[in-house]
Each structure stands twice: as C-alpha cells, then as structure tokens.
Amino acid sequence: MTNLSCHIVWATKYRYPVLQGDIQHRCRDLLIQICNSENVQILKGVVSKDHVHMHVEFPPSLSISVLVKKLKGRSSRMLQQEFPKLNKQYWGRHLWAVGYGAWSIGKITDEMVQEYLEHHKGKPNSEKGNWILE
C-alpha cells in the first residue's frame, strides 16, 4: 500500500490564542476523528494555543488541499458549536486563518535520487538539460 506523508501547519484567525484548556483538548480529539474517517494516520500532532502542526500519512487518492479543507472546516464548525465564546471572537464564523503550510516528507534524500538516476544507462542529452536517455 502506498502512502504519502507531509507536515501541515495552520493558524487561528488573527493568531488569537484560543486553543487552550477544553478547546485545545476538543480540537485535538476532532482532528483525530477527522483523520480516522479519512484513512489518515497522524504520526505526530501538536495543538498550540494559536496554531496546529500535524505530521500525517495519507493515501494518494486524497490531496493535501482536500485534507486540510476537511480538517479546518469540520473542526471550526464543531468547535464554534460547542464553545459559544468562540462565536463572540470569531463573528465571521471562521476560526482558522486563510491558508496553510504543507511540506512533503520523504524517506529518501535528493542525493539518493541523483545517485539512482546516475546509475541508469546512457549519458545526459545536452539538448534536453539533465534528462538521461537510455
């Protein structure tokens, strides 16, 4: 089975430090539930007071953008329903800031890929840059 892994980060709107106490614990629980429902494995996760870090492994059929949309959308909706005080701070019904950061995580390095490609037959074709033709 093939899985991809990445590190995802997103923040609360205005970086308000609202992810504390019961809200922080509930946010963590919701993110776990959402990942379980989407066949996503959380390798490591951190819910800080104003942002979330997640190192996840997910199937290639699920794009990072769709995954983050589900994580942010569902958790925002549920947290605001369960904690009315969030509605006062986030009157626009958006708990999370726009956007996110995502970085792929691999088990091989750039050097390993270059070495692998160098061992293939043929020589680089100068007309095509770094492409190797067999």
Secondary structure in CASP SS format (residue, H / E / C, confidence):
PFRMAT SS
TARGET T0000
AUTHOR 0000-0000-0000
METHOD secondary structure of the structure
MODEL  1
M C 1.00
T C 1.00
N C 1.00
L E 1.00
S E 1.00
C E 1.00
H E 1.00
I E 1.00
V E 1.00
W E 1.00
A E 1.00
T E 1.00
K H 1.00
Y H 1.00
R H 1.00
Y C 1.00
P C 1.00
V C 1.00
L C 1.00
Q C 1.00
G H 1.00
D H 1.00
I H 1.00
Q H 1.00
H H 1.00
R H 1.00
C H 1.00
R H 1.00
D H 1.00
L H 1.00
L H 1.00
I H 1.00
Q H 1.00
I H 1.00
C H 1.00
N H 1.00
S H 1.00
E C 1.00
N C 1.00
V C 1.00
Q E 1.00
I E 1.00
L E 1.00
K E 1.00
G E 1.00
V E 1.00
V E 1.00
S C 1.00
K C 1.00
D C 1.00
H E 1.00
V E 1.00
H E 1.00
M E 1.00
H E 1.00
V E 1.00
E E 1.00
F E 1.00
P C 1.00
P C 1.00
S C 1.00
L C 1.00
S C 1.00
I H 1.00
S H 1.00
V H 1.00
L H 1.00
V H 1.00
K H 1.00
K H 1.00
L H 1.00
K H 1.00
G H 1.00
R H 1.00
S H 1.00
S H 1.00
R H 1.00
M H 1.00
L H 1.00
Q H 1.00
Q H 1.00
E H 1.00
F C 1.00
P H 1.00
K H 1.00
L H 1.00
N H 1.00
K H 1.00
Q H 1.00
Y C 1.00
W C 1.00
G C 1.00
R C 1.00
H C 1.00
L C 1.00
W E 1.00
A C 1.00
V C 1.00
G C 1.00
Y C 1.00
G E 1.00
A E 1.00
W E 1.00
S E 1.00
I E 1.00
G C 1.00
K C 1.00
I C 1.00
T C 1.00
D H 1.00
E H 1.00
M H 1.00
V H 1.00
Q H 1.00
E H 1.00
Y H 1.00
L H 1.00
E H 1.00
H C 1.00
H C 1.00
K C 1.00
G C 1.00
K C 1.00
P E 1.00
N C 1.00
S H 1.00
E H 1.00
K H 1.00
G C 1.00
N C 1.00
W C 1.00
I E 1.00
L C 1.00
E C 1.00
END
